[in-house]
């Protein structure tokens, strides 16, 4: 199979149906998309994006003026999630890569912090689905099989989980697909090779581990030195930006906000993580897709560099995260390998093509049509089941707790109130001006010193935490007389009653 010539046009009925399906999918994603700056990931991206709109790379740490000496020796006690204090920098710096925040900053500047993130969410989700189809066509797949591949990706619960949140996983998948599509088209002209370099650079800016996709990109382009030089030229602006940003914030072009990654990757994580990945890939995707790529490899005319490129694409990303300590924890940790999902799906579609070629032309056409429909329906059934099991479409309602809690705090407490929290710290930094005290970083027995200093300065102290945090937060790390203020879904707000004072009137 070769992509040296443009693929044959898709049937008109398929184009019309595909456009209608994409429109319906856009409505669904837009309706369920959450724009909340919530936990560490989403709030981290929002905070970083806002800094870009303000022309800043870093920001000041909010520490109450009365906290001095031993109380401020550990800056982590006041650090919102999504930030990190680096020794050479007196300010705090965003932890996360710049790719998604740059997208959000552009749309946020012009569309606001509601419509802007939704626009990026739609761009990422719809872009990934369309590009999965487009890559399939460049690989020589029948239009129906390419469309089925796109449908499988769109319906996969893992894809939906990240598509309705301001997370980097879907966008990382979109740009990875863009890099592969332009790489395949680069065999036609140097211009596409330059575009491939730009798309690859953006994929790396969004998700640094996408740098591992370079071998697959080169395989797809081919070993033509002119096109490889064009590829490099296309990637230069992104590489320069990343190098300068890392140097300014983290002290070196090759450093990042994650610090050293070697502490979180170990060989012993491999076997249990591999089993975890295999289990959930088989449950979340049509299981046949795990076997069908071998059917493609078994047929001589399909053992091309396109199939090799897909294998490398899937293997490098999945292989890396197999040894990551977090990947095996829960099902949604498969989001780390989401940029590799299209390679597996398209490899499976090539396996269907391999089987179809065993028949005569008429039978092969019918087999492709039936197999494409079967994969799409199979994916739809799995999607319906798992999205309900995991309450994926309830994500928006759950994340809204962060916004409501910040609004309640602003209504009930004066400016400057110290908020004892952990999970809400990033959201508080985005939506309010309150300083935070991270209970998870406060050593047991140290909290009374903070209380004494705040009381002397006339500063109120409150807390906002999820129910599962309360015992550790308010009893172990920050004990005191905590008066309940209000409950918000599965979270609660508390007011600290200072020693020698009466509780607030009900």
N, C-alpha and C positions, 0 to 999 in steps of 0.2 A: 504494500500500500504506500502511496506517495502523495504528498501534497504539493508537487511541483506545479500543478494546475489548479485553478479554483474548483471547488466541488460543484457538482451539478445542482441546479436550483431545487429547493424543496417543493413538494406539491403545494398548490395554493391552499387547499383545505387545511393542510398542516400549519401553514403560516398563519392563516386566520385563527385557527384554534389556539395556536401558541400565543398569539397576541392577546386574545381574550383571556387565556389562562394567566398570562403575565399581569394583565390589568387586575384581575381578581386577586392574584397573589399580592400585588402592591397594596390593594385596599386592605387586605388582611394584615399585612406587616405594619402598615401605617396605623391601623386601629389598635393593634396589640402592643405597639412599640412603647417602651417606657423611656421617658426623658429625664428620669430622676438621677441626680448625682447621689448614688447610694453607698454601697460598700467600697472597699479599698480600690477595686478596679474602676468602676464607673466614676466615682468621685475623683480618683486620681487623674483620669483622662479629662474630666471637666475642669478641674483646677489647673492642669497644665495648659489646656486650651485657652482658658481665660487669661493666663499669664501672657500667652502669645498675643492675644488681642490688645493687651496693655503694653506690648513691646518689652516684656520681661522674660528672662529665663528662670529666675529664682525669686523668692519672696521672703519676707521676714517671718520669724517665728513669734507667735503671740504668747508672751510670758508676762504675767502680771508684775507690775513694778515692785511690789512688796516682796516678791520671791527673789531672794539674793543668797549669795554664799552657797552652802551645801545644798540648798533647795533647787538650785539650777545647774548643779554639776552634771546631771544626766539630762540632756536635751530631749531624749526619747520620751520623757514624761509628758512633754507638751506637743509632741509631733503628731500631726494628723496623718492618718493612713494615706498612702500614695506619695509621701514625701520621705526624704532622707537627709540627715545632716552630714555633710562631708567635712573632714578636718580642715581642708584648705579654704573652705567657704563659710563665712559667718552666717549666711542665709541658709534656708532650706531649699532643696531642689527636688523637682518631680522625679519619681522613680521610673516611670514608664517611658517607653520609646516615643519618639515625636510623631510618628506617622498618623495615628488616629487623632491626636490633639490638633495637628495642623489642619486636617480635614474639618474638624469641629470648630476650630478658630475661624476659618474662612466662612463657613455657613453661619456660625454663631454671630459673627460681626454683622452680617447683612440680614439674616433671617431671625436672629434671636436664639435664646437657649431652649426653645421648645420646637419651633419649626426646623431650626438648623440641624439638631441631632436626628430628627425624623428624616430629613432629606438625606443625610449620610447613611442612615439605616436602610433606606430604600435603594440608594445607589449601590450599597454593598450587596444587599440581598438579590436585587434584580440583576445587578451586574454579574454576580457569580453564576446565577442560573443561566443567563444568556451566554456567558463565556464558556460554560461547560458544554452547551450545545455547539458553540462555534468551534471549540477545540475538537470536539467529536467529529465535526464535519471536516476539519483540516486533517484529521487522522484518516479520513476516507470512509467514515461510517455512513451507512444509510441514514437518511434524514430522520426516519422513525426511531432508529436506535439512538441517534444523537439526542433527539427530543426526550426519549425515555430516560436517558442518562441525566439530562437536566432536571427532569421531573423527580427522579430518585434523590438527587441532591437537594432540591427545593423542599421535599417532603421529609427528609431525614430529621428525626427529633433533635439530634445534636445540632444540626444547622439551624433549625427553628429556634432552639434555646438561645443561641447567640445572636440570631437575626433580630430578635425583638428587644435587645438590650444594647446600650452603648458600650460594647466590648470590641476588642480588636480582632477577634477570631474570624468573623465573617469577612471583614475588610481585608484581612491577611490572605484569606482564601481567594477573594476577588482579584487582588493584585498578583497572586501567584498564578491564577488562571490567565490573567492578562499577559504575564510574562511568557507563559507557554504558548498562548495563541499567537502573539507577535513573533515568537521564536520560530514557530512553524511557518508563518507567512514570510519570515525573513529570507527564506530560500528564493523568494521572487525578486527582492530588491534590498539594497543597503538601507533604505529608509526604514523598512520594518525592523532591521537589526538595531538601528538607533532607538526606535520606539521600544523595542524589547529591553534594551539597557535601561531606559527610563522606567519602564514598568517593573523590572526586576529590582531596581533601586528603591522604588516606592514600596514594593513587597517587603524589602529588608527594613525600611524605615518603620513600617507598621509592625513587623514581627522579625526581630534580628535573626532568629534561627532560620528564617527563610533564605539566608545566605547559602544554606546547604543545597538550595535548588539549582545552583549554578551548573553542576555537572549535567543535570537534565536539560537545562536551557541550551548548553553547548551541544549536547547530543541532538536536540531538535533542530538547531540551526545548521549543524554540520561543521566540519573542520575546514572552513574557508577563512583564511586569515583576514581578508578584507572585512568580512562580516563580523568576525570576532573583534576586530578593532572598532568597528562601528558600534558593536554591543558595548564595549568598554566606554566609548565616548558618550553614549547615551546615559550611562550610569554615573558619569563623573559628577554632575551637579548634586545628585543625592549623596554620593560618597563624601564630597567636600562638606556639605551641610552637616552630615552626621559627625564627621571628624571634628569640625569646629565646635559644634554643640557639646560633644563629649569632652573636648579639651577644656572648654570654658567652665562647664559644670562639674565634671568629674576628675579633671586633672590629667587627661590623656585621650588621644583620638580613639584608642581601642578600648577605653573603659566605658562602663555604662552604669546606670542607676541601680542595677541589680547587684553590683559588687562582683565578687568572685562566684562564678557559677559552679566551680568544681566541687564545692561543698554539698551541692544538692544532686549531683549525678554520681552514682556508684554502680559497680558491676552487679552487686548482690540484689539490686532492685529489678534486674532484668527478668528472671523467670516468673515471679508473681505478676509483674506488670504485663508481660507478654500474654499470660493467661487471661488477665483482666481485659486487655485490649481485644483479644480474640473473642472472648465471650460477648462483649458488648457490640463489637462490629457485627457479629452473627445475629444479634438480637435487634439492633437498630437499623440495619440494612437488609435488603433481600439476601438471605444466606447464600444463595447461588453465586453472588458476586465474589465471594471469597474463593470460589473454585474455578469459575469461568476463565479468569486470566490464564490458567494453566492450559485450558483448551486452545487459547490463542497461541501460546508458546509451543504447543504440540504440532501446529501446522506450519510447515516450512515457509510458505510465502508470507506468513504473518510474523515471522521472527525477524522483524525489521528493527531499525534503530528507533522507530516510533514506539514500538512495544518496549524496547530497552529503556527509552526515555521515561515512559510511564512507570516502569519498575523502579528505576532510580529515584524518580520523583516521590513515589510512595515510601520507598525503603529508607531514604535518608532522614525524612521527617519522623516517621514512625520509629525508626531505629534509635534516633536520639532520645525521644521522649520515653522509650522503653526503660531507660536507665535514670529517669527523673523521679525523685522521691515522691512527688505529688500525684503523678499520673494514675496510679493504681488505687487512689482513695475512694472515688465515687464515679458514677457513670459519666457525669458531666465533665470530668477531667479529660475525656476524649476530645474536648474542644482544642487541646493543645495540638492534636494531629489533624484537626479539621482541614488545614490546607492540603493534606494528603488524600482526603476523601475522594476528590474528583479523579485522581489517578487510578484508584481502585475501581471506581464505578466505570470509568471509560475502559479500563482493562477488561472488566467483565463484559462490556458491550462488544469489545473485540473478540472475546470468547464466543459470544453468540454468533458473530460474523463467521468465525472459524467453523462452527457447527453448520451454519447455513450453507457453506460452500461444499458440504458433502452431498447436497441435493442438486437437482437440475434447476434451471433458472426460475421456472414458475414456482416450484416447491420452495426454493430458497426465499423468494419474495414473500410467500405466505408465512414461512417460518419466522422471518425477521419481524413481520407485522405482529404475529401472535406473541412472540417473545418480548417485543417492545411493550405491548399492552400488558402482558403478564408482569413484567418488572415494575411498570408504573402502578398497576393495581396493588401488587404486593407491597410496594413502598407506601401507598396510601393507607392500606390496612394497618401496617405497622405504625405509621404516623398517628393515625387516629387513636390506636391503643396506647402508645407510649406518651403522647402529649397529655392524655387524660391521667395516666398513671403518675406522671411527674408534674402535673399541674403547670405545664409550660406556659399556657396561655393565661395563667393567673399571675405571671411575673409582674405585669404592670401594676396590679393592685398591691402586691407585696412590697414592691420598691417604693410605692407612694408613701409608705410609712416614714421614710427618711424625710421627705418634703414636709409632711404634716407635723412631724416632731419638731423640725426646725421652726416652722411657723408658730407652733404652740410656745416654744421657748421664747421667741421674740415677743409674743403677746404677754406672757406671764412674768418675765424677768427683765430687770433693767439692763441697759448696756454694760458690758464689762463683767457680767456674771460668769463665774468659772464653772464650766460644765465637766463633770466627771463622766467619762465615756470611753469607749474603745471603738466599737463598730461604727458609731455615728460620727466619728471625728472628722473624716474626710468630707462628709456632707455638711457638717457644721462650718467647716472652713469655707465651703463654697457658698452656702446660703446665708450665713450670719457673720458677725464680727466677734463672736464670743471666743475667748481663749478656752482651750480644752486641757484637761488633765487626764492622761491616759492611765486608767486604773491598772491595766495589765503591766505597766512599767513602774508603778509605785511599789516600793518594797514594803512588805508587811511591817507595821509599827511606825512608818514614816508619815502617814497621812495626818496625824494630829499636828505636826509641825506646819503643814500647809494650811490647816484649819485655823491655827492660832494667828498666822501671818495675815490670812484673808480677813479674819474677824477684826483684827486690829485696824486694817485698812478700810473696813466698812464694805467689803466686797461679799456679795451673796455667792453661795455655792449650791448648785443643783446637779442632778444626774439624769441621764437618759440612756437606757440600755434595754436590750431585748430580755425577755423572761429568762432565757437560758444563761444570761450573763449575771443576773442579779446577785446570786449568792457569792460568787467570787468577787464581784465588783464592790458590793456594799457591805459585805460581812468580812471577807478575808483581807482584801487590799485597802479598802477605804471605809472602815467601820465608823459608825456614828449614829445619831438620831435622825433617821431619814423619814421624812413625812411624804406620803404619796400625794401627788398633785393631780395626775390624770393618767389614763391608760389609752394607748393607741394601738389597736389590733394586738399584736404580740409583743409590744414594747410598753414601757412605762416611764413617766417623768417623776422625779423625786426632788424635794427641797431639803437641804441640810439644816437642821435646827441647831444653832450654836449653843454650846454649854452655857447655862445660866440665863437663857432666853426662853420665852414661851413659844409653843407652836403657833403657826399662823392661824388666824380665825377662819373657820370653815365658811 
